Amino acid sequence: MELPDWVPATMDVSKPSPARMYDYYLGGTHNFEVDRDAAERAIAAMPYTIQGARGNRDFLRRAVRLLVDSGIRQLLDLGSGIPTVGNVHEVAQRRDPTARVVYVDIDPVAVAHSSAILRHNHLATVVQADMRDVDAVLSHPQVRGLIDFSEPVGLIMASVLHFVPDSSRPAEIVAAYRDAVPAGSHLALSHIGAKEEPDNRTGMLADFKAVYQNTTNPVVLRTRPQIESFFAGFDLLEPGVVLVHQWRPDADQEVPAKLPPGYGGVGMKG
Ligand SMILES: C[S@@+](CC[C@H](N)C(=O)[O-])C[C@H]1O[C@@H](n2cnc3c(N)ncnc32)[C@H](O)[C@@H]1O
C-alpha cells in the first residue's frame, strides 16, 4: 500500500486506530481503509456513533470556552486526537490570543498532523506520550515550556479515559494530574457511558465495544456514576456530569432525538 506523506514511517497501519476512526466519524481524511471498515462496523453497531462523536467535539468546544472565560490561560489536552475544525487552541486563542495549549496524544498520526498545523503557533505544541505516564507528561520539556504549574491549568480528558482500562487505575491517573495543578484549575472530561439506559443500549454498546476490541486501543464502558467519580477533588460545575448534548447547550445547537450515551462535565479544584 502506498502511504500518504503525512504517515509517520514507524506507524502500524495494519490495525484500526481509534484516533483515525474518530477522525472518520468527524468527516476527516486522516484515516485508512482499515480504520474506515472498523468505523463503519462501529456505526452499524451503534447508529448514532457519528452524532456521539460530533456531540463530544461540541461539548469540548463549549467546555474550552467556559475554561477560558473562567480565567484559565493554559490548557493541557490529554488524548487530544487528530486535529479537526475548531481545535482546542483555535477556540481558546480566539477567546484570548495569549492562551497556551499543550496537546498530548499516543497516536503518531494525531501527533504528526498536530505538529504540522502548530508549526507557526509558538503558544501551542504537541507531545507524543501515553497520558497514563503522568510523570513523563508532567516533566516533558514542551509541557514545562508552556505550562506554569503555579497558575491554574485547564486539564482536558475528552473521550480518552474510555481507552484506559481499570488495570491502569484511571482514577489514580486523574488524581495525579489533579494533585499537580493548583486550586482554581479545572478538569473537562467526557467518556462513553454504559448500562444505565433503559433501552437496548447495553446490547448496542456491547457490539460497539466488540469492534474496538481489535483496534490499537480497546474501549472500556463505564456508568455515569463511575465517570462522575473521576471528578474526586473537583467541585462539579452545573449541570454536573450529564449527556454531552445536554451540557450547557448553545441556543442554536442541534440536539438529536435520540441522545448517544456519552457523558461529560467540568469541575474546578477548590
Ligand atoms: C476519541 S479521540 C478524542 C479526541 C479529542 N480529545 C476529542 O474529544 O475530540 C481519543 C484520543 O485519545 C488518544 N489516546 C488513547 N489512549 C491514550 C493514551 N493512553 N495516552 C494518550 N492518548 C491516548 C487516541 O489516540 C485518540 O487520539
The ligand as a MOL file (V3000), in Angstrom:
LIG
                    3D

  0  0  0     0  0            999 V3000
M  V30 BEGIN CTAB
M  V30 COUNTS 27 29 0 0 0
M  V30 BEGIN ATOM
M  V30 1 C -11.8430 9.6780 20.5980 0
M  V30 2 S -10.3300 10.5420 20.4300 0 CHG=1
M  V30 3 C -10.7090 12.0510 21.2740 0
M  V30 4 C -10.0200 13.2490 20.7050 0
M  V30 5 C -10.3740 14.5800 21.3960 0
M  V30 6 N -9.9480 14.5740 22.7880 0
M  V30 7 C -11.8460 14.8590 21.3430 0
M  V30 8 O -12.5390 14.6300 22.3480 0
M  V30 9 O -12.3420 15.2690 20.2880 0 CHG=-1
M  V30 10 C -9.3020 9.7310 21.6330 0
M  V30 11 C -7.8390 10.0580 21.5200 0
M  V30 12 O -7.1780 9.5610 22.6890 0
M  V30 13 C -5.9270 9.0530 22.2850 0
M  V30 14 N -5.4500 8.1340 23.3360 0
M  V30 15 C -5.9540 6.9310 23.6770 0
M  V30 16 N -5.2550 6.4110 24.7040 0
M  V30 17 C -4.2870 7.3090 25.0220 0
M  V30 18 C -3.2420 7.3560 25.9980 0
M  V30 19 N -3.0710 6.3510 26.8460 0
M  V30 20 N -2.4460 8.4370 26.0310 0
M  V30 21 C -2.6120 9.4640 25.1480 0
M  V30 22 N -3.5780 9.4720 24.1970 0
M  V30 23 C -4.4140 8.4210 24.1370 0
M  V30 24 C -6.1970 8.4030 20.9580 0
M  V30 25 O -5.0040 8.2550 20.2110 0
M  V30 26 C -7.1650 9.3990 20.3320 0
M  V30 27 O -6.4950 10.3620 19.5770 0
M  V30 END ATOM
M  V30 BEGIN BOND
M  V30 1 1 1 2
M  V30 2 1 2 3
M  V30 3 1 2 10
M  V30 4 1 3 4
M  V30 5 1 4 5
M  V30 6 1 5 6
M  V30 7 1 5 7
M  V30 8 2 7 8
M  V30 9 1 7 9
M  V30 10 1 10 11
M  V30 11 1 11 12
M  V30 12 1 11 26
M  V30 13 1 12 13
M  V30 14 1 13 14
M  V30 15 1 13 24
M  V30 16 1 14 15
M  V30 17 1 14 23
M  V30 18 2 15 16
M  V30 19 1 16 17
M  V30 20 1 17 18
M  V30 21 2 17 23
M  V30 22 1 18 19
M  V30 23 2 18 20
M  V30 24 1 20 21
M  V30 25 2 21 22
M  V30 26 1 22 23
M  V30 27 1 24 25
M  V30 28 1 24 26
M  V30 29 1 26 27
M  V30 END BOND
M  V30 END CTAB
M  END
